[in-house]
Amino acid sequence: MQKKSVSVLDEFILKCIQAELRNSTDVANFLGMPEQVVNSIMGKLVNSGCLAAVARSATEIHYVITEHGQKVLADLAEITPEERTLRLAFDGLTRTYTVVDKAMRWRPRDLRQFDILEIPAFPVDPPSVGPDDTDNISSALRSVTETAEHELLTVMSLDGKREKFFVRAISLIFQSVDRPEEVYVSFAIDGRVSEEHDLAFAKAEGQRKVGILGQINDGESPDSLLSEELLKQRTDSSEVAAIRRTTERYRAQLSAIEEKVAVSADQQREELVDHAAVAAKRLDEAETALDRIPVRVLEVHEHAPMLTRALLSSSNRLLVISPWIRAAIVDGQFIDNIRKLLIAGVEVVIGYGIGDDSGLRERDRLAENQLERLAAEFANFTFARLGDTHAKVLISDDSFAVITSFNWLSFRGDPNRPFRDERGTMITIKTEIDRLYSDYLNRIKKISEQGG
């Protein structure tokens, strides 16, 4: 029932006065309430303009309902109980019933689209409602009615369609400096740390099941794969950033000129085309300067274009090392690009895999299967599950090698997600590219031979 503008006692006292019970004594006797309580409420109704006090004598006061009081009663009469379906959520981690606003619900496909890690229910079984759940459900339902400005009269039944959804949270992972094996995971939901989820996740051994330990206990940091001499050659990030800003400026100029050309008159078009040629030349010079840097930092949003470049332009060899394979990246276009490279005679090597993949989604497993079928079809394609790889490496011909923390085959590298600071080191020194390629190719072939 919708909450009323006045309390139940206020309403019944107004109705008593409307029924011509004129003084507090008569009203108190009729309602079976102490007269002093009735006097207090009637005084409040007089102050609010619902009642008017009329002196019949020096000691006797009668009450009459005002026009405003009549309107209040008329409005109250229109409020009647109604039957509604209230939607509850069952938290698969804490195993409790709760309320989640529809706007806060993330569908499984939303997680895949934005590359958000899923924390599954532990156990996965859906709830079976029984007598033991009464208190929990009643508490959750009361919170629904409170936020909706309604009062809950009774629960008639529990039924309805089940729908799987998620609530977004930030995972805070703490690792002991002295004892790296000690890891604590905490969750912040809507800006607040949830101890209930922390405890439930720990009890369910969520760290191991989700693979968080494998993700943070990275024995091979990107820099550890590079020699000190090579790291000393890495160009200062501020210098690289300056060149990058130059390329972005010329790219924006070129785009603006091209838009003007499309709508300009013939007389202006020739001049604009000349400007476009100048901008294109300067953009090419800036990009060439960037490519010629022997060792430099690669920002997170630069990784995906580098992978695309490698897929489209490699003519001799391509090597990709990535812990995870996800269908969001290894899609139909990716498979087609790999096939074209193989047909052209390019040696393609992909190494992947970390921890247990028993919880792999079906569409991700299908992507993996497609690569396995290509490996069976082409002798120049080496595709191997390493099982324990933390490395993230991309090598294309003699052009470049990238050592990074960026997951090549599972993350898009969205520039609108700056919190994901997965930078890498790009190397264009041929001897170093050859060394890295040889090291990983030998490791992958050795694992493949052992597996065979």
ABEGO torsion letter per residue (X at the ends): XBBBABBAAAAAAAAAAAAGBABAAAAAAAAGBBAAAAAAAAAAAAAAGABBBBBABAABBBBBBBAAAAAAAAAAAABBBBBBBBBBBBBAAAGBBBBBBAAABBBAAAAAAAGBBBBBBOBABBBBBBAAAAAAAAAAAAAAAAAAGBBBABBABBBEBBBBBBBBBBBBBBBBAABAABBBBBBBBGGBBBAAAAAAAAAAGAAAAAGAAAAABBABBAAAABBAAAAAABBBAAAAAAAAAAAAAAAAAAAAAAAAAAABBAAAAAAAAAAAAAAAAAAAAAAAAAAABABBBBBAAAAAAAAAAAAAABAABBBBBBABBBAAABBAAAAAAAAAAAAAGBBBBBBBEBEBAAABBAAAAAAAAAAAAAAAABAABBBBBAGABABBBBBBEAABBBBBABBAAABAGBAABAABBBBBBBBABAAAAAAAAAAAAAAAAAAAAAAX
